[in-house]
Amino acid sequence: MANPIEQFKIQSLIPLEICGVNFSFTNSALFMMISVILIVSFLILSIRKSTLIPTRWQLLAEIFYEFSFNMVRDNVGIEGKKYFPFIFSLFMFVLFGNLLGMFPYAFTYTSHIIITFGLAIIVFVGVTIIGFVHHGFGYLRMFFPHGAPSITAIILIPIELISYFSRPFSLAIRLFANMTVGHIILKVMSGFIVALGVFGILPMVFLGGVIILEFGIAILQAYVFAILSCIYLHDAIHMH
C-alpha cells in the first residue's frame, strides 16, 4: 500500500537558490498558479458575453458572486462592502484549492499548514489594522468589554487576548486538518480496495460515497474560512 503521507510531499520543480535562501518553484506553487488561472479564466469566460438570460457558466459565476456578496453583507454590514473583493478572492482561492486537490495526481495546497496559516495571518493582520483605523486606540476596548466591572479586568483581559491571538491558528488549523485527514482517509481506503482485488467492488461503492462527502467538505471548509473572516471583520468594524 502506498504511503498516504506521500501525497503531501513538497517537490521542487525548478530549483532556485538566492543568497542561501531557497526560492524553488514547487508543486505547491504550481497548483496555486493553476488555481488562480482557473479562477480568472472561469470568471472572464463566464461574463464575457453576459446575457439577460444567463448561460450555465454565467449563472454559476453569478451564484458565486452573489453568495459571497450576501455573506459579507449579512455578517459585516453595509460598511463591509468595500472589503468584498478581498473576501470573494479569498473564498474562491480556498474553494478552488480544495476542489482541485480532489482530482487524481493533483496537489492540495490547502492541506499544508504553511499555506493556510499564511492566509489566516493575512486576514488577522488586515482585520487588526482595520480595527485601529476605525477606532484608533479605542480598539483596545476589544479586550475589555464595555460595562464590565473593573475588578474583572485581571481575568477578562488575558482571556480576550488569548481568544484574539488564537484566531489565525484556529482558522489555519481547521482548514489544514480537514483537508489533510480527508485525503489520508481516501488514500488508505483506495489502497485497501486495490489490495482486495475483485473483492473490492463493494468497498469501492462505499468509497464513491466518501468521495462525494469529501467534495462537500471541500466546499464547506472554503465557506467556513470565508465566513469566519467576515465575522472577524465585523468585530473590527463594529467591535463587540
N, C-alpha and C positions, 0 to 999 in steps of 0.2 A: 504494500500500500504506500502511495506517495506521501511524503511528509506534508501535512496540512498547513504547516507554517511557511513552507517554501514559496507559496503564492504571494507572500508579503515582502519578499526579499527585494531590496533596492539594488538595481543593477545599473552600472554605468554604461551608457550607450556611446557617449562622446567624451572621453576623458579630457579634463582640463584643470590645470592647477596654476594659480597665480599667487606668487609670493607665499607659497606654502599653504594656501587656502584652496580647498577642493571646490571647484565650480563646475564639476562634470555635469553633463546633460544626462539625466537618468530616465528610467522607465516611468517614474512618478511624474517627472516634469513633462514627459511626452504625453501622458494621458491627461494631464491638466491642460496642456495646449490643445489636444484633440477635443476636450470638453468645451473649452472656450470657442473653438472654431465651430463646433456643432451648435452651440447656443446662438452664436451670432448668425450663422447660416440659417438656422431654423427661424429666427425672428425676422431676418431680412426677407427670406423667400416667402414667409407666411403673409407678410403685409405689403409685399412689393406691388401686388395688384389687388388692393383692397376693393371689395365689392359690398353692396348693400346686403346681399345675401351671401354670407361668408362661406368660403370653401372649408373643407375639413381641417386643413392646416391653419388657415386663418382663424377658424373657430377655436382650435386648440391653443394658439398663441394668445388669443383674447381671453381664454379661460385662465391661463397662467397669469396674464397681466391683471385681470380683474380680481382673481383670487389674492394675489399679493397686495393689490391696492386696498382691498377690503380688510385684509389682515392689518395693514398699517393704520387705516382709518379707525377701525374698531378698537385697536389696542393702544394706539398712541394718541389719536385725536387729530383734529384739523391741523395742529402745529406740526404733525409728523409727515405731512405731505412732501415737504422738501427733502426728506430722507428716504422717500420711496424708492428712488433709483438704486440706492445702496442696498436696501432690503431685498429688492427684486433681484439684483445681481447676485447677492449672497445666496438667496433661495435657489436660483437656477444653477449656480455653480455647485452647490452641495447636492442638489437633486440629480443633475447630470452625472456627477462623480459617482453617486450611489448606484444609479441605474446602469451606467457604463461598465461598472465593475461586475455586474451580474452576467455579462456575456463571457463565453469561453476565451481564455488567453488574454483577457483584458486585465488591467491593473487597477485596483480600487484605492485611489489616493486618500479617500476619506477613512480608510482603515489604519492610517498612520497618525499617531498622536501628535507628531510634529506639525502636520498639516492642519488638523482640527484645532490644535492649540494656537497655531498661527492665526487662523480665522477668528477664534474666540478672543485672542488678545487684541486684535484689531477692533472688534466690537467693544470690548471692555474699555480700551484707551479712548476710543471715539466717543462712547457714551459718557465717560468721565469728563472729557473736555467739554462736551455739550452741556453737561450739568453745571460746570463752573462758568461757562459763557452765559447761561440763562440766569443763574442765581448768584454768581460771584462766590464769595466765601460763605454765603448763606447756604450753599450746597452741603456744607459740613453738617447741617441740621439733619441730613440723611441718617447720621449715626446716633442721633438722639432725638427721638420723635417729639414733636411739639405737644406740650401739655403734660408730659411725663414728669413725675416728681424728681427734683434734683438729686435726691438721695439714691435714686435708681441708676444714676449715670455710671457708677462704678461697675454695674452689671450689664446695662444695656449697650453702652458704647463698645466694649470688647465683642459682644455678641454681634452687633451690627457690622463692625469692622470685619470680623471673620466671615460673616454672611456675604458681605460685599466683595471681598477679595477672593472668595471661593467661586465666584461666578464664572470666570474664564475656565477654571478647572472642571467644574461640573458640566459646562457647555461643551468643552472639548472631549472629556472622557465619555460622556453619554453617546455622542456620535461615533467616536472611535471604537468603543466597546461593542456597541450594537452591530456595526458593520463587520468587525473582526470576528466576533463569535458566530454570526450568521454564516460567513464564508467558511469558517472552520467546520461547522456542522455539515454544510453542503459537501465539502471536500471529503470528510470522513465517511458520510453516507454513500457518496458516489463510489468511493474506494471499496466499500463493502459489497456494493452491487456488482462491480466488476469481478471481485473475488468469488462471488456466488455463481457467476455464470448464468446458466439457464434458469436457475432458481431465484435469480434476482429480478424477475419480471414483476412480481407483486411489490417488492420494496421500491421498484422504480416508479410505480404508480404513486406510492406514498411520497417519494422524492419530488415528483411533479407538484404535489400539493405544497410541499415545503418551499419549493422554488417560487410558486405564486405568492406564498406568505412573505418570502424574503423581498419580493418586489414591492409588496405593500409596506413592509418595514422600511425599505429604502425611501419611499415617498414620505412616509410618516416622519422619519428622522430629519429629512430636509425641512418639513413643516415645523417640527419641534424646534430645530435650530433657529429658524427664522422668527417664529412667534416669541421665543424667549428673548431674542434680540430686540423685538418690538417692546416687550414688557420692560426690559432694562432701559430702553429709550424713553418709555413713558415715565419711569421713575426719575430719569434725569431731567425731563422737561417739567413734570408736574410735582415731583417729589411724593413722599407718602406720609 
